[in-house]
Amino acid sequence: MNIQMCDLKGQYLKIKDEIDAAIQEVIVSTAFIKGKEVSLFQDELASYLGVKHVIGCANGTDALQVALMALDLKPGDEVITPDFTFIATVEVVALLGLTPILVDVDPSTFTIDIKRLEEAITPKTKAIIPVHLFGQCANMDEVMRVAQKHNLYVIEDTAQALGADYYHSDGRVAKAGTIGTIGTTSFFPSKNLGCYGDGGALFTNDDALAAEIRSIANHGMKVRYHHDRIGVNSRLDTIQAAILRVKLKYLDSFNKARIEAANAYYAMLKPCSKVITPARAKWSNHIFHQYTLKLTGVDRDKLQKELAAKGIPTMVYYPIPLHMQKAFDPYREFNLGRSFQVSDTLSNSVISLPMHTELTDDVIKYIVDNLMVALKE
Ligand SMILES: *Cc1c(COP(=O)(O)O)cnc(C)c1O
């Protein structure tokens, strides 16, 4: 068995004809930059998400950066992010001279802890970046309530949850990334909607903000060679947009395959006393960008080695919480006195199993059987 954390090849082979034709068409057109597929994809993703504007950009990190730039924050303004996420979420805050304020996460969903969120707000706080981690939404009703109370912007980092549904407490359903001021995502190849290189996008329902975002991502210009502000060059390539147009049609079925794999894992792991399977929040479905277990009383390094010897890859997302990263030393003073007990514990106890659209019950059984043997269960 050739087991991978993420099987991009197997997925490609199933849609090869459509993908190859889409790429070929762009090459023949030679419209590599701002070709028609870019605006077609933006429109199609906007209608899938039920949001007014989708603006493509070069990657998910740029999407976060451009979003923050569009909000016209001033150096020293504070931006709140969860402590347990990929570095990109926080990196851009620091890069723009803003102050990253880290908040611990909820022990069951691993998303920003609402109780601690409000404690972290100061007169300098301007924005919150909730992260929809591993395929499941943060508690957006609560994030929005706190944001409205304190007049804060909300940027939803949707890099790991594109296509997830959020269930508002009043019964409305919204796609992840369409609830806050701006949503951002990444089309990194292994993401739920991945292209064949780098790509990203921003979403918003605000017309003026959309115009600002388009301008920032295009050297700060609205009229060609008239630069109103300092911007960046961040574009979604036409070839990537053409690939994404094909893959968007399959996004729901890809996410369904991930959910089915997670259900199979859950059924087989149920008797195992040393692992805690992913919790499902009542406010969101879970589209399993990652399938992440919490281990109790297990030597994780040893377990990873034993599984690797059986050809089973595993990963630790994330082994070091952000407040412990060397790059954040300059921001330590702003984060003193806050508890990061949950993210510290998670960093030491989580393990992610292979999760992708091509997993079969046989492969899942092989993984779980070997996991049980390694755990002596
Ligand atoms: C992948 C990811 C990003 C960054 O996306 P890139 O396209 O790699 O720049 C940002 N935030 C989170 C939570 C991610 O998982």
The ligand as a MOL file (V3000), in Angstrom:
LIG
                    3D

  0  0  0     0  0            999 V3000
M  V30 BEGIN CTAB
M  V30 COUNTS 15 15 0 0 0
M  V30 BEGIN ATOM
M  V30 1 C -2.4010 27.3070 4.1840 0
M  V30 2 C -2.8170 28.3360 5.1510 0
M  V30 3 C -2.5520 29.6950 4.9560 0
M  V30 4 C -1.6420 30.2250 3.8730 0
M  V30 5 O -1.9140 29.8440 2.6010 0
M  V30 6 P -0.7450 29.8800 1.4870 0
M  V30 7 O -1.5100 29.7590 0.2230 0
M  V30 8 O 0.1460 28.7180 1.7550 0
M  V30 9 O -0.0480 31.1840 1.6060 0
M  V30 10 C -3.0710 30.6090 5.8540 0
M  V30 11 N -3.7840 30.2090 6.9080 0
M  V30 12 C -4.0280 28.9160 7.1590 0
M  V30 13 C -4.8430 28.5440 8.3560 0
M  V30 14 C -3.5490 27.9350 6.2980 0
M  V30 15 O -3.7850 26.6470 6.5670 0
M  V30 END ATOM
M  V30 BEGIN BOND
M  V30 1 1 1 2
M  V30 2 1 2 3
M  V30 3 2 2 14
M  V30 4 1 3 4
M  V30 5 2 3 10
M  V30 6 1 4 5
M  V30 7 1 5 6
M  V30 8 2 6 7
M  V30 9 1 6 8
M  V30 10 1 6 9
M  V30 11 1 10 11
M  V30 12 2 11 12
M  V30 13 1 12 13
M  V30 14 1 12 14
M  V30 15 1 14 15
M  V30 END BOND
M  V30 END CTAB
M  END
